[in-house]
Amino acid sequence: MTSFIFSLLLFFLGDYIGLFLGNFYAFRHFILLLALCFALSILSKKFRSILAFSLCLAMFTFGLWNGLRFGTSAQEELQDYLGKQVIVSGTVDSLSWKEKDGLQSFVLDVKKLEVNGTTLSYHKKIRVNINEAKILQGKEVLLVGKLRKQVGFRNPGSFDSKTYYRVQGIGARLASARLIHVKDNTSLLTRLALINISIRQTLAENLPTKLSNLLGGMLLGGSGLDDESREIFADNGISHLLSVSGTHLVLLAGLLLTLLKPLPSYLQKIIVLAYLSTYAMFCGLKAPVLRALLMSSIVLYGGGGVERGRLLGLAGLFLLLYKPVWLLDTGFQLSFGASAGLIYLLPKLKARLIFILPELLAEALSVTLSVQIITLPIVIQAFHQISVISLISNIFFLPLLELAALLALVGLNLWYALHVQSILKLSSFFLEQVLLQAELLRNLPFSTIAIASMPAWSYGVYYALLILWMDDEFIKNLHNKERNISIKVLSLGLLVAYIWSNLWIRPFAVYFLDVGQGDCAAIVTPWRKVIVVDTGGLKNYDTGANILAPFLRSIGKKQIDYLMLSHYDNDHVGGLRGLLRNVKVDTIILPRQKVTESSWEIYQLCKENKAKKFVAKDGMEFTIDNTKIEILGAGTFDSKANEASTVAKISYGGKSILFTGDMDASRENDFIANPKADVLKVAHHGSKSSSTLAFISRVEPALSIVSVGRNNMYGHPHKNVLNNLHSINSKILRTDQEGCIKITFDDGKIKWYTYVNDKKLVN
């Protein structure tokens, strides 16, 4: 068994290296994992045999080949055709289809793609937005439009859109799309997908929107859940239940087995597996559903622990042979890890807990702990937080959620035979209670702990510690003294990694976050005090909840010491609501601007918050951790939005950054204070109405930052502004080109980094 596990780990490693061959970080992980495997091999007598060594080497080579055969990603295949007019035909993925304000959005499974009369050998996916009156879900369509790069927001801690598009096989988006031809698609999967949509509509017609979306995600995959409910589930450590999960399928199988008890055992298993497989087809045979089906089948029918362990390993191998890139998917990692926890850790935890707890509680607690312990590094790497209340939430809420899901499933199965709205109402009652109680738990102090990004080697140390704790055949040749010393040394290493990542002093840093057409910057002092200037804001995307809060968690913070809002325009304050749901704020500096109907909600949010509040005034100063915040210019109460922008200078160690909000040329001309600074946040996203040559000549910035959205409709930044900045030899960095821009004041120099290009340096 030891050799099998080693060889399987090396297959995964080879697959990973193959996917990123030539990438420095891939080889860094290669050395790390190879060292870990070598260290574990020393602990295992079995691994010393030539046969076992040959098997492991062969599996690594096999994995390397598997990763290499994946070839170029969908994005790389279309790289040379971006910006060109194309004709494309394919099938609309019904489960990706959305409609809002007459605009349809969907993923197209491409059958044929033609550029300038040449047909490309591209058969993956593209994303389409189209203004079309005809409903296109489940149809085969012929479209014409321009290929554009599909790019998400590029920030530390945020959703990794690049990896997501690679895993999903989405190569580009079709802009200015026009429909040429449409016809029905009669394939079985399309018909099943349309039934899926019909069921969701039935839920929507009989339940409140929030609850119908929650049930739809649990039963049928995907989720249209609102951000607030998703955050409640995440903070309670139960977000794995928002989609079709292995837990849900295991419980569903248990219910069916109970109903089929009079039948022979082999017949029960055949019927249950057939039902679960059909159910998975209704869910669209998406990757998460397939994984849940496979993992739950192994846990239910895999025999003893050793047999189930082998089956789990083989399942992972075959899944990666089918889709090598799934190894990069956090969902795959979590589902595989959770299944491994149930197989390997559950029996050991239960055996220990049953001596100190009642049997029922010991079993419930050991199930939750076994999953959470083995997936902890994956959770930290992906979400940068640990849910302290997750043990309570999983024990009390999981049964209620699964009961609600099973009730809804029974109701939907009987819908056309018997009118059973009352069953759905009962299901929604349980869901509503879970949301209410989970919100109360979430608001408890220290319900979650933010964990900054940890070094890669610390995860290897963690799993080595876990193996030592399990005291399994991996380490059976170690004496107790050697084992205890190893545990102490590795624990010390893990503690050092945590202190270095979360508590150790760092250079003063400013992060200009990529929030599209808006402004948002986070300043982190050496002792990790946090100052935030503006929150960004987009019409249909919560920048506070989805960009700023995850970024703060990635540096180990869930508290802002100073939050300054330059003015009340949505692109500067629109993310505030989502931010305040996730982060505590100590002090808020409000703009000196008259509150209007459009800004009343933001003003009320600030007023109701428990933070200390100040209205910006000329000459106002704040100091924290040797960092000075100076208000150089505040607007007047009768000023219009942009004219009311607060202008502030933030200084540390003899270096400074000037924040100008959306200040226009009229205020620049009347500016009395000395605005000289080393770094300038260019006003109004580089609009021609700001950044006059006279003003920026007074600032004399070595580095100028333009926070701006890609391909924005305003033409920002304007060429006149860029010319003015070039004329004073200021280096220009733009968030639309570079993603998040990090600036540090270190050793008397201004260093800058981006999340697209390599590290650069300004002297």
Salt bridges, closest charged atoms under 4 A:
GLU77 OE2 - LYS124 NZ 2.74
ASP93 OD2 - LYS286 NZ 2.58
GLU140 OE2 - LYS111 NZ 3.02
GLU140 OE1 - LYS183 NZ 3.72
ASP184 OD1 - LYS139 NZ 2.46
ASP227 OD1 - ARG230 NH1 3.00
GLU231 OE1 - ARG442 NH2 3.49
GLU231 OE1 - ARG581 NE 2.78
ASP235 OD2 - ARG442 NE 2.49
ASP329 OD2 - ARG291 NH2 3.10
GLU363 OE1 - LYS350 NZ 3.56
GLU402 OE1 - HIS248 ND1 3.04
GLU439 OE1 - ARG442 NH1 3.98
ASP471 OD1 - ARG483 NE 3.86
GLU473 OE1 - LYS46 NZ 3.48
ASP514 OD2 - ARG154 NE 3.50
ASP514 OD2 - ARG710 NH1 3.46
ASP519 OD2 - HIS572 ND1 3.89
ASP519 OD2 - LYS681 NZ 2.54
ASP519 OD1 - HIS685 ND1 3.38
ASP534 OD2 - HIS572 ND1 2.80
ASP542 OD2 - ARG581 NH2 3.51
ASP569 OD2 - HIS567 NE2 3.41
ASP571 OD2 - HIS572 NE2 3.74
ASP571 OD2 - HIS685 NE2 2.89
ASP586 OD2 - LYS612 NZ 3.11
GLU601 OE2 - ARG577 NH2 2.49
ASP662 OD2 - HIS567 NE2 3.23
ASP662 OD2 - HIS572 NE2 3.03
ASP662 OD1 - HIS685 NE2 3.76
GLU700 OE1 - LYS676 NZ 2.96
ASP736 OD2 - ARG734 NH2 2.75
ASP746 OD2 - LYS751 NZ 3.44
